[in-house]
Amino acid sequence: MLAASAALLAAAVDVVRADWVRENMRHYGVTPWTLTPLAVIKAVGGLALLIGLAWQPLAIAAAAGLVLYFLCAELTVLRARMYGHLGYPLPYLLRAAASLALALA
């Protein structure tokens, strides 16, 4: 439930297109038009985690997808050499990984 809420909140921040998000994306080399597809991915993952409470295979797929998404986010920050920003996607990654571990247990 916590990972789903976090993913949905992250999607909402992308939809609002907060200045700090657009500025960070620019530093990471990510074009602004990608905010909408990235928000959709996070929102679908969060909603699928919630629905996955009733159907475990969906929870596993959603959690695995969010783990991959936030791993890619960490790699994007590393590629941009913005080491001070590595902590931003990390809590989301850890929540998604915990959800995956719980879904698999």
C-alpha positions as a printed Julia matrix, in Angstrom:
105×3 Matrix{Float64}:
  0.0     0.0     0.0
  2.87    2.38    0.81
  4.65    1.69   -2.48
  1.4     2.22   -4.4
  0.8     5.55   -2.67
  4.38    6.64   -3.32
  4.17    5.74   -7.02
  0.87    7.6    -7.38
  2.29   10.65   -5.61
  5.37   10.6    -7.86
  3.07   10.4   -10.9
  1.06   13.37   -9.65
  4.22   15.45   -9.26
  5.1    14.66  -12.88
  1.61   15.6   -14.06
  1.79   18.95  -12.25
  5.17   19.52  -13.91
  6.71   21.19  -10.9
  9.58   23.51  -11.78
 12.08   21.52   -9.74
 11.11   18.32  -11.57
 11.52   19.92  -14.99
 14.86   21.41  -13.95
 16.12   18.07  -12.62
 15.02   16.28  -15.78
 16.9    18.83  -17.86
 20.06   18.16  -15.82
 19.57   14.41  -16.29
 19.27   14.84  -20.05
 15.61   13.78  -20.11
 13.38   15.78  -22.47
 10.32   17.49  -20.94
  7.77   15.68  -23.13
  8.66   12.41  -21.41
  7.14   13.55  -18.1
  3.66   12.47  -19.2
  4.61    8.92  -20.25
  6.72    8.54  -17.1
  3.77    9.71  -14.99
  1.52    7.18  -16.72
  3.98    4.35  -16.0
  4.14    5.27  -12.31
  0.36    5.71  -12.03
 -0.36    2.38  -13.71
  2.19    0.69  -11.45
  0.65    2.22   -8.35
 -2.89    1.31   -9.37
 -1.81   -2.19  -10.33
 -0.22   -2.64   -6.9
 -3.51   -1.68   -5.29
 -5.49   -4.06   -7.5
 -2.8    -6.65   -6.85
 -3.93   -6.78   -3.24
 -6.79   -8.89   -4.61
 -4.83  -10.73   -7.33
 -1.25  -11.64   -6.49
  0.11  -12.12  -10.04
 -0.74   -8.5   -10.8
  1.0    -7.35   -7.62
  4.14   -9.25   -8.62
  4.13   -7.78  -12.13
  3.44   -4.25  -10.89
  6.11   -4.4    -8.2
  8.66   -5.83  -10.65
  7.82   -3.11  -13.15
  8.23   -0.38  -10.54
 11.53   -1.87   -9.4
 12.78   -1.75  -12.99
 11.43    1.77  -13.44
 13.16    3.15  -10.35
 16.38    1.24  -11.11
 16.38    3.03  -14.46
 15.75    6.3   -12.64
 18.82    5.68  -10.48
 20.86    4.83  -13.57
 19.68    8.02  -15.28
 20.84   10.09  -12.31
 24.18    8.24  -12.29
 24.61    8.75  -16.04
 24.08   12.48  -15.53
 26.68   12.44  -12.73
 24.23   14.14  -10.37
 25.4    12.07   -7.43
 23.71   14.32   -4.89
 20.37   13.36   -6.45
 20.78    9.6    -6.06
 18.73    9.73   -2.89
 15.6    10.96   -4.65
 14.51    7.77   -6.47
 15.99    5.48   -3.81
 13.02    5.45   -1.36
 10.68    4.65   -4.24
 12.97    1.84   -5.37
 13.17    0.4    -1.85
  9.38    0.53   -1.43
  8.85   -1.19   -4.78
 11.45   -3.84   -3.91
  9.77   -4.45   -0.54
  6.41   -4.81   -2.31
  7.94   -7.3    -4.72
  9.44   -9.3    -1.85
  6.1    -9.35   -0.02
  4.2   -10.32   -3.17
  6.6   -13.19   -3.79
  6.48  -14.42   -0.17
